[in-house]
């Protein structure tokens, strides 16, 4: 969910790899929401914290890519660049979600008969525009056709906030904003016993607490140059991040989640940005980074199908086989989406922008 780093500047391959690990964790977590709905029994119980890691990484990378050039680039061009980077997969995710919704083989009732074309079209338009529209049931998802899009609506919000406010902050003011955002996310976590919110109509406001703190934390790591030079192997960072996602869930364990998000994620980004990656691992990391955003945006239509398949009571073994198929298919679809849709569309849009200027 970040800009590709310019070739003239250092490329943080370890951060690419960590972003890919987080995206895979999200897919596995979503499968386990069907396989083991009880979070206290879910083996990847904190997989949803991958979103907070994405937000923190986004703060670091956006600052890295734009802090020193947004004044000459201009706010308008910055926002256009972000739109080109993010929107093609928003569109693809919506289209896949719509097709999955209409042609799910395990649905017991026709979506058109149940909701009508009016609501379906409205939900589709809102999904394309990243406007919340919890109008198709589906457990109050604010983006019922592509549930993960809620975090993209937060990404767009924080990019606007960055362009109009955060870019102008002094270091002292940035720390003040970070303190306020810390108080905000701690309050949300304490009141709700967790920071899993943002995806549903009743918890959508929690998403602002998550994105504000984590983006500001990543921004702080960059602006204060808190990059920890080290020789720790990338695999250890990957294991540490995976350990967060695999950490058991307990009722009202908000304090643990806050510790992960406030302390550990910025530290992982600081260390990951400061470590070197071997050439073999570098290629793997870049691949993982490349497919991370497509993977995040194109997998969820299959999760709805998995859920409806589970309702037919096929047995746990078949559900696990189905889930493994979803994970493999999601990674393959992410790569295909990247190479044959996302990259060509972004290239065309950039060329179109250049031709309009000339």
LUMGU-792049 format. One line per 5 residues: their letters; for each residue x, y, z of N, C-alpha, C. Coordinates in steps of 0.05 Angstrom, whole numbers, plus 5000, padded with zeros to 4 digits. Each point is the difference from the previous one (the first is absolute). Layout:
// LUMGU-792049
A	X:Y:Z:X:Y:Z:X:Y:Z | ...
***
This chain:
// LUMGU-792049
XXXXX	5016:4976:5000:4984:5024:5000:5017:5025:5000 | 5026:4998:4988:5018:5023:5001:5012:5004:4972 | 5011:5024:4996:5014:5006:4975:5025:4982:4997 | 5006:4993:4975:5026:4988:4995:5021:5020:5005 | 5021:4992:5014:5022:5018:5007:5016:5007:4975
XXXXX	5009:5024:4998:5014:5009:4976:5027:4985:4999 | 5007:4992:4975:5025:4985:4996:5024:5016:5008 | 4999:5026:5000:5023:5016:5007:5004:5001:5030 | 4981:4990:5015:5002:5001:5029:5003:4971:5010 | 5009:4996:5025:5003:4973:5010:4973:4986:5000
XXXXX	5001:4974:4994:4975:4984:4999:4999:4983:5025 | 4980:5002:5016:4998:4985:5025:4987:4973:4995 | 5016:4981:4990:4990:4974:4992:4987:4985:5023 | 5012:5003:5024:4989:4986:5023:4971:5009:5006 | 4995:5026:4996:4973:5010:5005:4980:4989:4979
XXXXX	5010:4996:4976:4983:4988:4979:4992:4971:5009 | 5020:4986:5010:4995:4972:5008:4981:4999:5024 | 5003:5018:5019:4982:5001:5023:4972:5007:4992 | 4997:5018:4981:4974:5007:4990:4986:4975:4987 | 5016:4985:4985:4989:4976:4988:4992:4979:5021
XXXXX	5016:4997:5021:4993:4981:5021:4973:5009:5013 | 4997:5026:5005:4976:5010:5012:4976:4995:4982 | 5003:5003:4974:4978:4996:4981:4991:4970:5000 | 5020:4982:5000:4993:4972:5002:4986:4993:5026 | 5009:5013:5022:4988:4995:5026:4970:5009:4999
XXXXX	4994:5021:4986:4972:5010:4998:4983:4978:4986 | 5010:4989:4978:4984:4979:4986:4996:4976:5018 | 5021:4991:5014:4997:4977:5018:4980:5007:5022 | 5003:5024:5012:4981:5008:5021:4971:4999:4991 | 4996:5011:4976:4972:5000:4989:4990:4972:4995
XXXXX	5017:4982:4992:4991:4972:4997:4993:4988:5027 | 5016:5006:5020:4995:4989:5027:4975:5013:5013 | 4992:5024:4991:4975:5011:5010:4977:4981:4993 | 5002:4985:4979:4980:4981:4992:5006:4973:5013 | 5025:4991:5000:5007:4974:5011:4997:5000:5031
XXXXX	5008:5021:5013:4999:5002:5029:4991:5027:5008 | 4974:5005:4999:4989:5027:5006:5007:5011:5027 | 5004:4983:5020:5007:5008:5027:5029:5009:5000 | 5005:5027:5004:5028:5010:4999:5018:4988:5021 | 4988:4991:5023:5017:4988:5021:5011:4973:4991
XXXXX	4989:4988:4979:5009:4975:4989:5013:5002:4973 | 5002:5025:4990:5011:5005:4974:5031:4999:5002 | 5013:4983:4984:5029:4998:5001:5015:5025:4990 | 4986:5017:4985:5012:5026:4992:4982:5022:5009 | 4996:5000:5027:4979:5016:5012:5004:5030:4997
XXXXX	5025:5009:4997:5005:5029:4997:5008:5008:4972 | 4990:4984:4980:5006:5006:4972:4990:5027:4992 | 4978:5009:5013:4989:5026:4993:5018:5024:5006 | 5020:4995:5017:5019:5022:5006:5019:5005:4976 | 4999:4983:4980:5015:5006:4975:4992:5027:4989
XXXXX	4975:5007:5003:4990:5026:4989:5015:5023:5014 | 5004:4998:5026:5014:5021:5015:5030:5001:4991 | 5011:4977:4994:5027:4999:4989:5001:5014:4973 | 4980:4994:4983:4999:5014:4974:4999:5030:5003 | 4984:5010:5018:4997:5028:5004:5026:5013:5009
XXXXX	5014:4986:5019:5026:5010:5010:5020:5001:4977 | 5001:4979:4985:5019:4998:4977:4993:5022:4980 | 4974:5005:4996:4992:5020:4981:5010:5028:5008 | 4998:5006:5026:5010:5025:5010:5030:5004:4995 | 5015:4979:5004:5029:5001:4994:5006:5003:4971
XXXXX	4986:4984:4983:5007:5000:4971:4989:5026:4986 | 4977:5009:5008:4989:5025:4988:5019:5023:5006 | 5009:5001:5025:5018:5021:5008:5027:4998:4985 | 5009:4976:4998:5025:4994:4985:4998:5009:4971 | 4977:4994:4988:4997:5006:4972:4993:5029:4994
XXXXX	4987:5014:5019:4988:5026:4993:5008:5024:5018 | 5010:4995:5024:5006:5022:5018:5017:5022:4988 | 5020:4991:4984:5020:5019:4990:4992:5011:4973 | 4978:4990:4988:4994:5010:4973:4971:5008:4996 | 4983:4998:5021:4972:5006:4996:4996:5030:4995
XXXXX	5018:5017:5011:4996:5029:4995:5005:5007:4971 | 5020:4987:4988:5004:5006:4971:4981:4984:4983 | 4992:4976:5009:4982:4984:4985:4972:5012:5000 | 4992:5010:5024:4973:5011:5003:4981:4980:5012 | 4981:5010:5016:4980:4982:5013:4983:4985:4979
XXXXX	4992:5015:4979:4983:4987:4980:5014:4976:4987 | 5025:5003:4993:5014:4978:4987:5005:4978:5019 | 5006:5006:5025:5003:4980:5021:4975:4982:5002 | 4976:5014:5001:4975:4985:5002:4994:4984:4975 | 5007:5011:4977:4997:4984:4975:5018:4976:5001
XXXXX	5025:5003:5009:5018:4978:5001:4989:4978:5019 | 4989:5008:5022:4989:4980:5019:4976:4986:4988 | 4984:5016:4986:4976:4989:4987:5008:4979:4979 | 5020:5006:4984:5010:4981:4980:5011:4975:5013 | 5014:5004:5023:5012:4977:5014:4979:4982:5012
XXXXX	4979:5011:5011:4981:4984:5016:4974:4992:4985 | 4990:5018:4983:4973:4997:4990:4995:4976:4981 | 5019:4993:4982:4995:4978:4982:4992:4974:5015 | 5013:4994:5022:4993:4976:5014:4975:5003:5017 | 4993:5024:5007:4974:5005:5012:4978:4992:4980
XXXXX	5004:5008:4975:4980:4994:4979:5000:4969:4996 | 5023:4988:4997:5001:4971:4995:4988:4985:5023 | 5006:5007:5025:4989:4987:5023:4970:5002:5001 | 4989:5023:4992:4971:5004:5000:4987:4982:4979 | 5012:4999:4976:4989:4984:4978:5000:4970:5008
XXXXX	5022:4991:5011:5001:4972:5009:4980:4995:5022 | 4998:5019:5018:4980:4997:5022:4972:4999:4990 | 4994:5016:4980:4973:5001:4988:4994:4973:4986 | 5019:4991:4984:4996:4974:4986:4997:4977:5020 | 5017:5000:5021:4997:4979:5020:4974:5001:5014
XXXXX	4990:5024:5005:4974:5004:5014:4977:4989:4983 | 5001:5006:4974:4978:4993:4982:5001:4970:4992 | 5024:4988:4998:5002:4973:4989:5011:4980:5020 | 4999:5006:5026:5009:4981:5020:4983:4974:4998 | 5013:4977:4994:4985:4975:4996:4987:4989:5025
XXXXX	5008:5011:5024:4990:4989:5025:4978:5017:5013 | 4993:5022:4986:4978:5017:5010:4974:4985:4999 | 4984:5003:5021:4974:4987:5001:4978:5017:4989 | 5005:5026:4997:4980:5019:4989:5013:5019:4980 | 4986:5008:4981:5010:5019:4980:5005:5027:5013
XXXXX	5024:5011:4997:5006:5027:5011:4982:5021:4988 | 4993:4997:4974:4983:5020:4987:4972:5000:5012 | 4990:4975:5005:4973:4998:5012:5000:5011:5029 | 5023:4995:5014:5001:5007:5028:5004:5030:5004 | 5017:5012:4984:5007:5028:5005:4991:5019:4977
XXXXX	4996:4990:4977:4992:5016:4977:5024:5013:4987 | 4996:5006:4974:5022:5012:4985:5008:5028:5010 | 4980:5015:5011:5006:5026:5010:5021:5000:5022 | 4997:4983:5020:5020:4999:5021:5027:4989:4990 | 4998:4980:4983:5025:4989:4989:5016:5020:4984
XXXXX	4987:5015:4983:5013:5021:4985:5011:5022:5018 | 4984:5008:5020:5009:5021:5018:5025:4990:5016 | 5000:4975:5009:5023:4989:5015:5025:4999:4982 | 4995:4994:4974:5023:4999:4981:5012:5027:4995 | 4983:5020:4996:5010:5027:4996:5014:5011:5025
XXXXX	4989:4994:5023:5012:5009:5025:5027:4986:5004 | 5002:4975:4992:5025:4985:5003:5021:5012:4982 | 4993:5007:4975:5018:5013:4982:5010:5027:5010 | 4983:5014:5014:5007:5026:5010:5010:4999:5029 | 5002:4976:5011:5009:4996:5028:4983:5015:5020
XXXXX	4974:4999:4995:4980:5011:5019:4986:4977:5015 | 5000:5000:5026:4987:4979:5015:4971:4995:4992 | 4992:4975:4997:4973:4994:4992:4992:4972:5011 | 4994:4999:5026:4993:4974:5012:4970:4993:4994 | 4994:4995:4974:4972:4997:4992:4994:4972:4989
XXXXX	5019:4982:5000:4995:4974:4989:5003:4978:5022 | 4994:5007:5024:5003:4980:5022:5030:4995:5005 | 5007:4974:4998:5028:4992:5002:5013:5010:5026 | 4988:4996:5022:5011:5006:5026:5008:5030:5003 | 4984:5018:4989:5005:5028:5003:5025:5011:4986
XXXXX	5012:4984:4982:5023:5010:4986:4994:5026:4986 | 5017:5020:5004:4995:5026:4987:5006:4999:4970 | 5016:4980:4992:5005:4995:4972:4993:4970:4994 | 4974:4995:4997:4991:4972:4998:5010:4985:4976 | 5008:5014:4979:5010:4986:4976:5030:4994:5002
XXXXX	5014:5015:5016:5029:4995:5004:5008:5011:5027 | 4996:4983:5021:5002:5009:5027:5027:5014:5007 | 5023:4991:4990:5025:5014:5007:5002:5029:4991 | 4981:5008:4982:5002:5028:4990:4995:5021:5022 | 4990:4992:5023:4997:5019:5021:5026:5014:5007
XXXXX	5022:4984:5000:5026:5011:5007:5010:5018:4977 | 4992:4995:4976:5007:5018:4978:4986:5027:5002 | 4976:5000:5010:4986:5026:5005:5016:5015:5022 | 5011:4986:5019:5017:5013:5021:5026:5010:4988 | 5011:4984:4981:5025:5008:4987:4996:5026:4984
XXXXX	4977:5002:4986:4994:5024:4985:4997:5024:5019 | 4986:4995:5022:4997:5021:5020:5027:5010:5010 | 5018:4982:5008:5025:5008:5012:5018:5012:4979 | 4997:4993:4975:5016:5013:4979:4991:5029:4996 | 4974:5005:5002:4991:5028:4999:5010:5015:5024
XXXXX	4999:4988:5023:5009:5013:5025:5030:5006:4998 | 5015:4981:4989:5028:5004:4996:5006:5024:4982 | 4985:5001:4977:5005:5021:4980:4993:5028:5010 | 4979:5002:5017:4991:5026:5008:5009:5009:5028 | 5007:4980:5016:5007:5007:5028:5028:4989:5008
XXXXX	5003:4974:4998:5024:4987:5011:5026:5010:4987 | 4999:5006:4974:5024:5008:4986:5011:5027:5011 | 4982:5015:5013:5008:5027:5010:5009:4999:5029 | 4998:4978:5014:5006:4999:5029:5030:5001:5006 | 5007:5015:5020:5027:4999:5011:5003:4973:5015
XXXXX	5024:4994:5007:5004:4975:5015:4986:5001:5027 | 5000:5023:5013:4986:5002:5026:4970:4996:4997 | 4989:5012:4979:4971:4997:4995:4993:4971:4992 | 5018:4988:4985:4996:4972:4993:4998:4982:5025 | 5018:5005:5019:5000:4985:5025:4974:5005:5016
XXXXX	4991:5025:4999:4974:5006:5014:4977:4985:4987 | 4999:5000:4973:4980:4985:4986:5002:4970:5007 | 5024:4990:5001:5004:4972:5006:4990:4993:5029 | 5005:5018:5019:4990:4996:5027:4969:4999:5000 | 4988:5019:4986:4971:5001:4999:4989:4974:4986
XXXXX	5013:4992:4979:4991:4975:4986:5004:4976:5018 | 5021:5000:5016:5004:4978:5019:4978:4998:5020 | 4992:5023:5010:4978:5001:5019:4974:4991:4987 | 4996:5007:4975:4976:4992:4985:4999:4970:4997 | 5021:4987:4991:4999:4972:4995:4999:4984:5027
XXXXX	5013:5010:5021:4998:4986:5026:4971:5002:5010 | 4988:5023:4997:4972:5003:5009:4982:4981:4985 | 5003:4998:4974:4983:4981:4984:5005:4972:5009 | 5025:4992:5003:5007:4973:5008:4988:4993:5028 | 5003:5019:5018:4989:4996:5027:4970:4997:5001
XXXXX	4986:5017:4985:4971:5000:5000:4989:4975:4987 | 5013:4990:4979:4990:4978:4985:5014:4973:5007 | 5021:5001:5015:5014:4976:5008:5018:4989:4978 | 5003:5015:4978:5015:4991:4977:5002:5023:4980 | 5018:4997:4980:5000:5020:4978:4994:4986:4973
XXXXX	4982:4982:5001:4993:4985:4976:4981:5016:4982 | 4990:5022:5009:4979:5015:4986:5009:5015:4976 | 4980:5011:4986:5005:5015:4975:4985:4989:4976 | 4995:4974:5000:4988:4987:4977:4970:5000:5000 | 4987:5005:5023:4971:4998:5002:4987:5027:5004
XXXXX	4974:5001:4996:4986:5025:5003:5002:5011:5028 | 4998:4982:5020:5001:5008:5028:5028:5007:5010 | 5021:4992:4986:5027:5005:5009:5017:5016:4981 | 4987:5011:4979:5015:5013:4979:5018:5023:5011 | 4989:5014:5020:5016:5022:5011:5026:4991:5013
XXXXX	5001:4975:5009:5025:4990:5012:5022:4999:4980 | 4993:4998:4975:5021:5000:4979:5017:5025:5000 | 4987:5023:5006:5015:5025:5001:5021:5000:5022 | 4994:4988:5022:5019:4998:5022:5024:4983:4991 | 4994:4978:4986:5021:4982:4991:5018:5013:4979
XXXXX	4988:5013:4980:5017:5012:4979:5015:5024:5010 | 4987:5017:5017:5014:5024:5009:5025:4993:5016 | 4997:4982:5019:5023:4994:5016:5022:4987:4983 | 4993:4979:4986:5021:4984:4986:5014:5016:4978 | 4984:5015:4984:5012:5017:4980:5019:5020:5012
XXXXX	4991:5013:5022:5017:5020:5013:5025:4987:5012 | 4998:4975:5009:5023:4986:5011:5020:4995:4978 | 4991:4991:4977:5018:4996:4977:5013:5025:4991 | 4984:5022:4999:5010:5026:4993:5022:5009:5019 | 4996:4995:5026:5019:5008:5020:5026:4984:4997
XXXXX	4998:4975:4994:5024:4983:4996:5017:5013:4978 | 4987:5008:4978:5015:5012:4978:5011:5027:5007 | 4983:5018:5010:5009:5028:5003:5021:5003:5022 | 4999:4982:5020:5021:5002:5021:5023:4981:4994 | 5000:4989:4976:5021:4982:4991:5006:4977:5021
XXXXX	4978:4988:5009:5003:4979:5020:5005:4973:4987 | 5016:4999:4979:5007:4975:4987:5024:4988:5015 | 4995:4975:5010:5020:4987:5016:5018:4982:4982 | 5024:5009:4995:5018:4984:4984:5007:4975:5015 | 4998:4977:4986:5004:4974:5014:5006:4979:4979
XXXXX	5009:4977:5010:5006:4977:4983:4982:4976:5006 | 4977:5006:5011:4981:4979:5006:4988:4989:4974 | 4999:4974:4998:4989:4988:4975:4971:5007:4996 | 4993:5005:4976:4972:5006:4993:4981:4979:5011 | 5008:4975:4999:4982:4979:5009:4992:5003:5029
XXXXX	5018:5011:5016:4993:5004:5028:4978:5022:5003 | 5002:5020:4983:4979:5021:5000:4973:4987:4991 | 5002:4983:4980:4976:4987:4990:4988:4982:5022 | 5017:4986:5015:4990:4983:5022:4987:5017:5022 | 5013:5023:5006:4989:5017:5021:4973:5011:4992
XXXXX	4997:5009:4975:4975:5010:4990:4979:4978:5000 | 5008:4977:4991:4981:4977:4999:4992:4992:5029 | 5018:5003:5018:4994:4994:5028:4978:5018:5011 | 4999:5025:4991:4979:5018:5009:4973:4989:4990 | 4999:4992:4974:4975:4991:4989:4991:4973:5012
XXXXX	5020:4984:5008:4993:4974:5012:4995:5001:5030 | 5005:5023:5012:4997:5003:5029:4971:4993:5007 | 4996:4984:5021:4972:4992:5008:4983:5024:5007 | 4974:4997:4994:4981:5021:5007:4986:4993:5026 | 4999:5020:5017:4986:4997:5026:4978:5022:5001
XXXXX	4979:4994:5014:4980:5020:5003:5011:5026:5014 | 4993:5022:4988:5008:5026:5011:5031:5003:5002 | 5014:4990:4979:5029:5002:5000:5010:5025:4985 | 4986:5021:5004:5006:5025:4986:5028:5010:5007 | 5009:4995:5024:5027:5011:5008:5022:4986:4983
XXXXX	4997:4974:4996:5019:4986:4983:5001:5011:4972 | 4976:5004:4988:4999:5011:4973:5012:5027:4999 | 4994:5017:5019:5012:5027:5001:5030:4999:5001 | 5011:4981:5016:5029:4997:5001:5012:4993:4973 | 4986:4981:4986:5010:4993:4973:4999:5023:4981
XXXXX	4978:5015:5000:4997:5021:4981:5016:5025:5006 | 5001:5008:5026:5014:5024:5007:5030:4997:5002 | 5008:4977:5010:5029:4996:5005:5014:4983:4979 | 4988:4976:4995:5014:4980:4984:5000:5007:4970 | 4978:5007:4989:4999:5005:4971:5019:5022:4992
XXXXX	5000:5024:5013:5020:5020:4992:5029:4990:5003 | 5004:4984:5021:5027:4989:5004:5008:4981:4978 | 4981:4983:4991:5005:4981:4978:5007:5016:4974 | 4985:5022:4995:5005:5016:4977:5027:5014:5002 | 5007:5010:5024:5026:5012:5004:5023:4981:4994
XXXXX	4997:4975:5011:5020:4980:4996:5001:4989:4972 | 4976:4996:4989:4998:4989:4972:5012:5019:4980 | 4996:5026:5004:5012:5020:4982:5030:5001:5003 | 5010:4991:5022:5029:5003:5005:5016:4974:4996 | 4987:4979:4990:5014:4975:4996:5005:4995:4970
XXXXX	5020:4984:4995:5006:4992:4972:4989:4973:4995 | 4992:4995:4975:4989:4975:4992:5017:4987:4979 | 5006:4974:5003:5016:4986:4980:4986:5001:4973 | 5015:4995:4978:4989:5002:4974:4977:4981:4995 | 5003:4975:5010:4979:4981:4997:4974:5008:5014
XXXXX	5004:5008:5026:4976:5009:5015:4989:5026:4989 | 5018:5016:4988:4991:5026:4989:4979:4996:4978 | 5005:4980:4983:4981:4994:4978:4973:4991:5011 | 5002:4983:5021:4975:4991:5013:4985:5023:5012 | 5015:5017:5014:4987:5023:5014:4987:5019:4980
XXXXX	5013:5005:4978:4989:5018:4979:4975:4987:4988 | 5000:4974:4996:4977:4986:4989:4976:5002:5020 | 5006:4995:5026:4980:5002:5020:4988:5028:5002 | 5018:5020:4998:4991:5028:5001:4983:5007:4976 | 5007:4990:4977:4985:5005:4975:4972:4989:5001
XXXXX	4997:4976:5011:4973:4988:5000:4983:5007:5024 | 5012:5014:5020:4987:5005:5025:4974:5015:4997 | 5000:5022:4986:4976:5016:4996:4979:4986:4983 | 5008:4989:4977:4981:4984:4985:4988:4977:5016 | 5016:4986:5015:4991:4978:5017:4979:5010:5020
XXXXX	5005:5022:5012:4982:5011:5020:4973:5007:4987 | 5000:5010:4975:4976:5011:4988:4984:4980:4983 | 5011:4977:4993:4986:4982:4981:4992:4974:5012 | 5004:4995:5026:4995:4974:5011:4973:4996:5013 | 4987:5022:5009:4978:4997:5019:4975:4989:4987
XXXXX	4996:5003:4974:4976:4988:4988:5000:4970:5004 | 5024:4988:5002:5001:4971:5004:4994:4993:5029 | 5005:5018:5019:4993:4995:5028:4970:4998:5003 | 4985:5017:4986:4970:4999:5001:4991:4973:4990 | 5012:4990:4978:4993:4974:4989:5007:4978:5020
XXXXX	5023:5002:5013:5007:4981:5021:4980:4999:5022 | 4991:5024:5008:4980:5001:5022:4973:4987:4992 | 4992:5005:4975:4975:4987:4991:5003:4970:4995 | 5024:4992:4992:5006:4972:4998:4999:4987:5028 | 5011:5013:5020:5000:4990:5027:4971:4996:5010
XXXXX	4982:5016:4991:4972:4998:5009:4986:4975:4989 | 5013:4987:4981:4989:4974:4989:5010:4976:5017 | 5016:5006:5021:5010:4979:5017:5016:4978:4985 | 5021:5008:4986:5015:4980:4984:5020:4984:5017 | 5004:5008:5025:5021:4987:5016:5025:5017:5002
XXXXX	5013:4998:5023:5024:5017:5005:5022:4995:4980 | 5005:4974:4993:5022:4994:4982:4996:5013:4973 | 4976:4999:4989:4995:5013:4974:5003:5030:5002 | 4992:5011:5023:5003:5029:5004:5029:5008:5000 | 5017:4984:5013:5029:5006:5000:5012:4998:4972
XXXXX	4991:4980:4985:5010:4997:4973:4991:5024:4983 | 4975:5008:5003:4990:5024:4986:5016:5024:5007 | 5007:5003:5026:5015:5024:5009:5028:5000:4989 | 5013:4977:4999:5027:4999:4988:4998:5008:4970 | 4979:4991:4987:4996:5008:4972:4996:5030:4997
XXXXX	4986:5012:5019:4996:5029:5000:5026:5014:5003 | 5017:4991:5019:5026:5013:5004:5017:4999:4975 | 5002:4976:4989:5017:4997:4976:4988:5016:4977 | 4974:4998:4996:4986:5015:4978:5003:5030:5004 | 4999:5009:5025:5003:5029:5006:5027:5010:4992
XXXXX	5021:4985:5006:5027:5009:4994:5003:5000:4969 | 4990:4979:4987:5002:5000:4970:4984:5022:4988 | 4976:5005:5010:4983:5021:4989:5013:5028:5006 | 5013:5003:5022:5013:5025:5007:5022:5006:4979 | 5016:4979:4993:5021:5003:4981:4989:5007:4973
XXXXX	4979:4985:4991:4988:5006:4975:4988:5028:4999 | 4987:5008:5022:4988:5027:5001:5021:5021:4998 | 5023:4995:5013:5022:5019:5000:5011:5004:4971 | 5006:4977:4987:5014:5000:4975:4982:5008:4976 | 4975:4991:5002:4983:5003:4976:4977:5021:5004
XXXXX	4999:5012:5024:4980:5021:5004:5012:5024:5013 | 5010:4997:5025:5009:5023:5016:5023:5015:4987 | 5021:4986:4994:5023:5014:4988:4994:5012:4972 | 4987:4985:4982:4993:5013:4974:4981:5024:5003 | 4980:4998:5018:4982:5022:5003:5015:5024:5012
XXXXX	5017:4996:5020:5014:5022:5012:5019:5013:4979 | 5013:4983:4984:5017:5010:4979:4985:5017:4980 | 4976:4990:4992:4983:5015:4981:4991:5027:5012 | 4992:5000:5025:4991:5024:5013:5023:5021:5002 | 5024:4990:5006:5023:5019:5002:5006:5012:4973
XXXXX	4999:4983:4979:5005:5010:4973:4978:5020:4992 | 4976:4994:5008:4977:5018:4994:5005:5027:5014 | 5009:4999:5024:5006:5025:5015:5021:5016:4986 | 5022:4987:4991:5021:5014:4987:4991:5012:4973 | 4984:4985:4985:4991:5011:4974:4981:5024:5004
XXX	4985:5000:5022:4982:5022:5006:5015:5025:5007 | 5024:4996:5012:5016:5023:5008:5015:5012:4976 | 5006:4983:4981:5017:5010:4977:4983:5014:4979
***
